[in-house]
Amino acid sequence: MKTSQSIKIRVLKYFVLLLALSVLSLQIAFIYFSNTDPNWKEKSLEFYSGEKIDTVNKPVYFKDRNIQAKINTDLSVELYSDENSSGSDLPKFAKIKGRDLLIQPALKDLGEYEFSIVSEDNEARFVYNFKMKVELPPVDFAKLEKDVEAILGDQKPHYSIYVYDLKREQGFGINEEEIFAPGSTSKLPYAIISLRDVDKGRFSASTIKPKLSSLIIHGSNTAMMELESMLGGWQVYDQRVRDELGVDNIFRFPHDVQASDLGKLYIGIYHQEYLSKDSNDYLLYLLLNTGPGYDNRIKQGLPKDESVKFAHKTGWVTTAPYGEAYNDSGIVYGEQTDYVIVILDKNVSRNDAIVMMKPISEKVYQTLDGK
């Protein structure tokens, strides 16, 4: 009897031990399948864009549009097929397709994001959390400046150039603070000041807009003189440019301009710093529709298709001591970034200026916005 009872006790102990081991095994399996190990979690997602990206925190450049993040595990897990599932948190440019996370950012999607993806099978539920930064590829602006200087060669003293990338918030200048003759590029602040008065109710839009159309699209000096009179004369106008637009060297008298100040006006227009939305949109409409007769300057170095827009104002003048000046300035709305570009010249023939502007514009575009 004692022997039989002893055997039963030993069997019971073995059973309890086996049960404990089973519970422990289940706990270990639960921990593993629940993905609680941060190192395992970090390795559970890998990016592919031509060649594998090794870390989830590497910046994803905007031009790499078809980035894929794949589940890197042999476990039987299924992703939710609906990106709007309550268990998943994705930005609008990311979608789940089967077992793949498809990431297709656009220019408007630049920024930092935190992703949360939930997947589950019959035995476990997984949560994948990671960060991503969608940004533009870096640009060596110092090298770009040297490349443009190489194009200018010994003609560098005759040119003033200002470039500012509106998304990267970086740029460069060449002689950008020297005084040049503006020509009709000086009509840009007339448009801004006049539309500010429309916003204030001083003038009606129906009175001002026809004059601005002639001023910007066709470069009318008559429209400029009419607006100048309505604004109270050139002295009042010049002072308002200083006080309201924050530039010191783009005036009616003296007829001077700095490329950096002209560039500053375009930056203000881009960020809608001077005008109401309606007035700013109207000004951009005019600048985007500058007559086709002025396409032989900066625009000749831009793509010919509709994917790139150029809102610009040109200028031509022959005046002492600058000789002939054949200028162009504006905002390039590209596919991957937007940027301001101003090219002024002095004592340069019209044909020489046209020839010089094309390779400069091409180099800037290819560096900042090229694919």
C-alpha positions in Angstrom: 0.0 0.0 0.0 2.7 2.4 1.0 4.6 1.6 -2.2 1.5 2.3 -4.3 0.8 5.5 -2.4 4.4 6.6 -2.9 4.2 6.0 -6.6 1.0 8.1 -6.8 2.7 10.9 -4.9 5.7 10.8 -7.3 3.4 10.8 -10.3 1.5 13.8 -8.9 4.8 15.6 -8.3 5.9 14.9 -11.9 2.5 16.1 -13.2 2.8 19.3 -11.2 6.3 19.9 -12.4 5.3 19.2 -16.0 2.4 21.5 -15.6 4.7 24.2 -14.2 7.1 23.7 -17.1 4.2 24.0 -19.6 3.0 27.2 -18.0 6.5 28.6 -18.2 6.8 27.6 -21.8 3.5 29.3 -22.6 4.7 32.4 -20.9 8.0 32.4 -22.9 6.0 31.8 -26.1 3.6 34.6 -25.2 6.5 37.0 -24.6 8.1 36.1 -27.9 5.0 36.2 -29.9 3.8 39.4 -28.2 6.9 41.1 -29.6 7.9 42.6 -26.2 11.6 42.5 -26.9 12.5 45.9 -28.2 15.4 44.6 -30.2 13.2 42.1 -31.9 10.6 44.8 -32.6 13.2 47.1 -34.2 14.2 44.3 -36.6 10.7 43.3 -37.4 10.4 46.1 -40.1 12.9 46.6 -42.9 12.7 49.2 -45.6 13.4 48.5 -49.3 14.0 51.2 -51.9 16.1 49.7 -54.6 18.6 48.4 -52.0 17.7 47.6 -48.4 17.8 50.4 -45.9 19.2 49.1 -42.6 17.5 51.2 -40.1 13.9 52.3 -39.6 15.1 55.8 -38.6 17.0 56.6 -41.8 15.4 59.6 -43.6 13.2 58.7 -46.5 13.9 61.1 -49.3 11.0 62.5 -51.2 12.3 61.5 -54.6 12.3 57.8 -53.5 8.5 57.7 -53.9 7.8 54.0 -53.8 9.3 53.1 -50.5 8.1 49.7 -49.1 8.3 48.5 -45.5 7.9 44.8 -45.2 7.3 42.5 -42.2 10.6 40.7 -41.6 9.4 37.5 -39.9 8.5 34.0 -40.7 5.7 34.0 -38.2 2.2 33.6 -39.5 0.9 37.1 -39.1 -1.6 39.0 -41.2 -1.8 42.8 -41.5 -5.1 44.5 -41.5 -6.1 45.2 -45.1 -7.8 48.4 -44.2 -5.4 51.3 -43.4 -8.2 52.9 -41.4 -8.5 50.0 -38.9 -8.9 51.2 -35.4 -5.7 49.3 -34.5 -3.5 51.0 -37.0 -2.3 54.6 -37.2 -1.0 55.7 -40.6 -0.5 59.0 -42.3 -2.5 59.6 -45.5 0.4 58.8 -47.8 0.9 55.3 -46.3 -1.3 52.3 -47.2 -1.3 48.6 -46.3 -1.5 46.1 -49.1 -1.3 42.5 -48.1 1.8 42.1 -46.0 3.4 45.3 -47.3 3.3 48.8 -46.0 3.4 51.1 -49.1 4.8 54.6 -48.5 4.3 57.2 -51.3 5.0 60.7 -49.9 4.4 63.8 -51.9 6.0 67.3 -51.5 3.3 68.3 -49.0 4.1 65.3 -46.8 7.6 66.5 -45.7 8.0 66.1 -42.0 8.4 63.5 -39.2 5.9 60.8 -38.5 5.2 58.0 -36.0 3.6 54.8 -37.4 1.7 52.3 -35.5 0.6 49.0 -37.2 -1.4 46.3 -35.6 -1.3 42.7 -37.0 -2.6 39.5 -35.5 -3.2 35.8 -36.1 -5.1 33.2 -34.1 -2.6 33.1 -31.3 -1.1 36.5 -30.8 -1.5 40.2 -31.5 1.5 42.3 -32.7 2.0 46.1 -32.5 4.7 47.6 -34.7 5.8 51.2 -33.8 8.4 53.1 -35.6 9.4 56.6 -36.7 10.0 58.0 -40.2 11.3 61.3 -41.5 10.2 62.3 -45.0 12.6 65.0 -46.2 14.3 66.3 -49.3 17.8 65.0 -50.3 20.5 67.3 -48.9 22.1 69.8 -51.2 25.6 71.2 -51.1 24.8 74.8 -51.6 28.5 75.8 -51.4 29.2 73.5 -54.4 26.2 74.8 -56.3 27.5 78.3 -55.8 30.9 77.3 -57.2 29.2 75.5 -60.1 27.3 78.7 -61.0 30.5 80.8 -60.6 32.2 78.4 -63.0 29.4 79.1 -65.6 29.9 82.8 -65.1 33.7 82.6 -65.5 35.2 86.1 -66.0 31.7 87.5 -66.4 31.0 87.2 -62.7 31.3 91.0 -62.0 28.5 91.6 -64.5 26.0 89.4 -62.7 24.1 89.4 -59.5 22.4 86.1 -58.5 20.3 85.1 -55.5 18.9 81.6 -55.0 16.8 80.4 -52.0 15.3 76.9 -51.6 11.9 77.5 -50.0 11.6 73.9 -48.6 15.1 73.4 -47.4 15.3 77.0 -46.2 18.8 77.4 -47.6 20.4 79.3 -50.4 23.3 81.3 -51.7 24.1 84.5 -53.5 26.7 85.9 -55.9 27.1 89.7 -55.8 23.6 89.6 -54.3 24.0 92.8 -52.3 25.5 94.9 -55.0 23.4 97.6 -56.7 22.1 96.8 -60.2 19.4 98.4 -62.4 16.1 96.6 -61.9 14.2 97.5 -65.1 10.6 96.2 -64.8 11.4 93.9 -61.9 10.9 97.1 -59.8 7.2 96.9 -60.7 6.7 93.9 -58.3 6.5 96.1 -55.2 4.0 98.4 -57.0 1.7 95.4 -57.2 2.2 94.4 -53.6 1.6 97.9 -52.2 -1.5 98.4 -54.4 -3.0 95.1 -53.4 -2.3 95.9 -49.7 -4.5 99.0 -50.2 -7.2 96.8 -51.8 -7.1 94.6 -48.7 -7.4 97.7 -46.5 -10.4 98.9 -48.5 -8.7 102.0 -49.8 -9.1 100.9 -53.4 -11.6 98.5 -55.0 -10.3 95.4 -56.7 -12.1 96.3 -59.9 -10.1 99.6 -60.1 -6.7 98.1 -59.3 -6.7 94.7 -61.0 -6.8 95.9 -64.6 -3.8 98.1 -64.0 -1.9 95.3 -62.3 -2.6 93.0 -65.3 -1.0 95.5 -67.6 1.8 96.2 -65.1 2.9 92.6 -64.5 1.9 90.6 -67.6 2.8 93.3 -70.1 5.3 95.5 -68.2 3.3 98.6 -68.8 5.0 101.9 -67.7 1.7 103.7 -68.1 0.0 101.4 -65.5 3.0 102.0 -63.2 2.7 105.8 -63.4 -1.1 105.6 -62.8 -0.6 103.4 -59.7 2.2 105.7 -58.5 -0.1 108.7 -58.7 -2.9 106.8 -56.9 -0.4 105.8 -54.1 0.5 109.5 -53.5 3.7 109.9 -55.6 7.0 108.2 -55.7 8.3 109.6 -52.4 5.3 108.1 -50.5 5.6 104.9 -52.5 9.3 104.5 -51.8 8.8 105.0 -48.1 6.0 102.5 -47.9 8.3 99.9 -49.6 10.8 100.4 -46.9 8.3 100.4 -44.0 5.8 97.8 -45.2 7.9 95.3 -47.3 11.1 95.5 -45.3 13.5 96.0 -48.2 16.0 98.8 -48.4 17.2 98.7 -52.0 14.4 98.4 -54.6 12.9 101.8 -55.3 11.5 104.1 -58.0 14.2 106.7 -57.3 17.0 105.9 -57.4 16.2 103.2 -59.9 18.3 100.6 -58.0 17.8 97.0 -56.8 19.6 94.3 -54.9 19.1 90.7 -55.9 18.7 89.8 -52.2 16.0 92.3 -51.6 14.1 91.2 -54.8 14.4 87.7 -53.6 13.0 88.7 -50.2 9.9 90.0 -51.8 9.3 86.6 -53.5 9.8 84.8 -50.3 7.2 87.0 -48.7 4.8 86.4 -51.5 5.4 82.6 -51.3 4.6 82.6 -47.6 1.7 85.1 -47.9 3.4 87.6 -45.6 2.2 90.8 -47.3 -1.4 90.2 -48.6 -4.7 88.5 -47.9 -5.0 85.0 -49.5 -7.3 86.4 -52.3 -4.9 89.2 -53.2 -1.8 87.0 -52.9 -3.4 84.3 -55.2 -4.2 87.0 -57.7 -0.7 88.3 -57.7 0.7 84.8 -58.2 -1.8 84.3 -61.1 -0.4 87.4 -62.8 3.2 86.3 -62.2 2.5 82.8 -63.5 1.0 84.4 -66.7 3.8 86.7 -67.6 3.8 87.0 -71.4 5.4 84.2 -73.5 7.7 86.8 -75.0 9.6 86.7 -71.7 10.2 82.9 -71.6 13.7 83.3 -73.1 15.5 84.0 -69.8 15.3 81.8 -66.6 12.4 79.8 -68.0 14.5 78.4 -70.9 16.5 76.4 -68.3 13.4 74.7 -66.8 11.5 71.7 -68.0 9.0 72.4 -70.8 6.2 70.3 -69.5 3.5 71.5 -67.0 5.1 69.8 -64.0 7.1 72.9 -63.2 5.6 76.4 -63.0 7.5 79.7 -62.9 5.9 82.9 -61.4 8.2 85.7 -62.5 8.8 89.3 -63.4 11.4 90.3 -66.0 13.1 93.6 -66.6 15.0 95.4 -69.3 16.6 98.8 -69.2 19.5 100.8 -70.7 20.7 103.4 -68.2 24.0 104.8 -67.0 26.1 103.6 -65.2 24.9 100.1 -65.7 24.6 99.9 -69.5 22.1 97.4 -70.8 20.4 95.2 -68.2 18.3 92.2 -69.1 16.9 90.7 -65.8 14.6 87.9 -64.6 13.3 86.9 -61.2 10.7 84.7 -59.6 9.5 81.5 -57.9 10.0 78.1 -59.4 7.3 75.7 -58.3 9.0 72.3 -58.9 8.1 68.7 -58.3 10.3 68.2 -55.3 10.8 71.7 -54.0 10.1 75.3 -54.7 12.7 78.0 -54.9 13.3 81.7 -55.6 15.8 82.6 -58.3 17.0 86.1 -59.2 19.4 86.8 -62.1 20.4 90.5 -62.7 23.1 91.8 -65.0 24.8 95.0 -66.1 26.9 96.1 -69.1 25.9 92.9 -70.8 24.2 92.6 -74.2 20.7 91.1 -74.4 21.9 88.1 -76.4 24.8 87.4 -74.0 22.4 87.6 -71.0 20.0 85.1 -72.7 22.9 82.7 -73.4 24.2 83.0 -69.8 20.8 82.5 -68.1 20.0 79.1 -69.6 22.9 77.1 -68.1 22.6 78.9 -64.7 18.9 78.1 -64.5 19.5 74.5 -65.7 22.2 73.9 -63.0 20.1 75.3 -60.2 17.0 73.3 -61.3 18.9 70.1 -61.7 20.6 70.5 -58.3 17.5 71.5 -56.3 14.6 69.8 -58.1 16.1 67.4 -60.6 15.2 63.7 -60.3 
